[in-house]
Amino acid sequence: MNGRAQAGHATTREGSDGDSHPIDVAIVGGGIIGLAQAHELLRRGFRVALFESHVSCATQASHANGGQISAESATPWMSPQIRRELPRWLFDRHRPVSLQPLRMGWGTLPWLASALGNTSQRRYLVNHSALHTLARYSLGIWKDVEADLATQLVPGSGVLYLYRSRREWDRAQALLARERDLAIRVETLDPDGCLKRMPLLRQSKIQAAGGFWYPDDRFGDCAAACDKLLMHLTRNGARVHMDEAVRAIEPGQGFVVLVTGRARYRVGQVVIAAGVGSAALARTAAIRLPICPVKGYTRTYPAPPLACEGPAFADLSRKVVFTPLGDRLRAAGMAVFGGFDDRPDEQYLSRIHDTAIDWLPGLRDTASQLDWACLRAMTPDGLPILGAVGSAGIFLNVGHGPLGWTLAAGAARIVADEIESGKHAGAIDSAPFRLDRDRRSAGWCVFARVSPAG
């Protein structure tokens, strides 16, 4: 039985113009998460509608991100390194994490307390195991999506992770050794091995103390992939509502009503996939989400005279990634806790530039083609929130943090499996990604809750 038949309560638009457009599932959010979700549901036969508040898709976190799919290297941001290095970072201009208490607001403090609870080695190893499983699962599904669209979405392969100091490098190796059960596909490289893997580093002002080579990680232009997905959706019958923000969600008996500035849409089910906007939208349905906006920055350089065919690489000491995009090079980094202000700040852009010219001195006098900042929705434990909320026909696909592109395809399949079957029946255990996962053991705080109606 296909998705349309199973969603027998598909309902219609209640707009003033009287039009009727049956919708089985509505997806709120037109970034890589929402587009991947729409594709997964459409291929199963559901009648899908995508709602995006901006005039085009992929205008926020998917627009100019770091461009890497961390199939093997994905790790939670909240790690033992954060706890260990935070005091030193307070005095380091190039610290990868910045806290702006006056802009964050008091409501962020419980989230921060929960996040710090996940920096213990025990919690990190548990969270990393779940995240790695989802990231590897997602890579396989991205390959399926590419086959379905008959085009490459993520053309580049292989990412080199570099460390500046021997101390950091030794600690990274020790932590990796404790995770042998994850069977991570990675090659450990000494300084000479890093140069052999990427000869361009011979021009660098600094020398890597060591590194990891992840052959299964991939890279490419996320915004371009979003464009291809959107084209495929529209050609295959999905309804796309651009520049139409969903203001509220009203659960009903066997249906859900979406309220926009133009109309009310009565639909079978809804998937919230609106990034940092998900928390406010979910609250209209009495659902509280433990997600916090964290700002990231990117600079995009013209490629020549750099060789930009790859591989991609990353400075793990400063948490800045570098991604070849044909005739461009993307540099991305920073995690700034500063509320919902998404405007770029020159001081953070200059830090990324400083890191770039350490490894690629030829960029010193190269002007960026695009300076950009975005807000990423992060959970305290670094795992996304996926699946149904109660029995109201509302599903979540939120909280992917800096790993949206990495996790999007796998997350979409987990949610679609539940929508189609009414239960968890996927290839991997989805329990670690539930909203109601064990918050005490995960260090979650009590502000993530759902009303009985939700």
Protein Blocks (a to p, Z undefined) as FASTA:
>chain_A
ZZklmmmmbccdfbfnopacddfbdcedjbfklmmmmmmmmmnopacddddfbfbehklm
mmmgnhiacfklpccfbdfklmmmmmmmmmgmkbcbdcdfklnopmlmmmmmmmmmmmpm
klmmmmmmmmmmmmmmmmmmmmmmmmmnopafblbgciddddfbfklmmmmmmmmmmmmm
nopacddddfklmmmmmmmlmmpmbdcfbdcddfkbccddfklmmmmmmmmmmmnopacd
ehiacfbdcddehiacdddfkbccddfbdcddehjmlmmmmmmnopacdddddddddddd
dfblcdfebpcdddfknopacddehjaccddedjddebjafbdcfklmmmmmmmmmmmmm
mlmmpccfbdcdddddddfkopacedjehjnopacdehkljmlmmmmmmmmmmmmmmmmn
opacbfbdfklmgfklcfklnopafklccdfkZZ
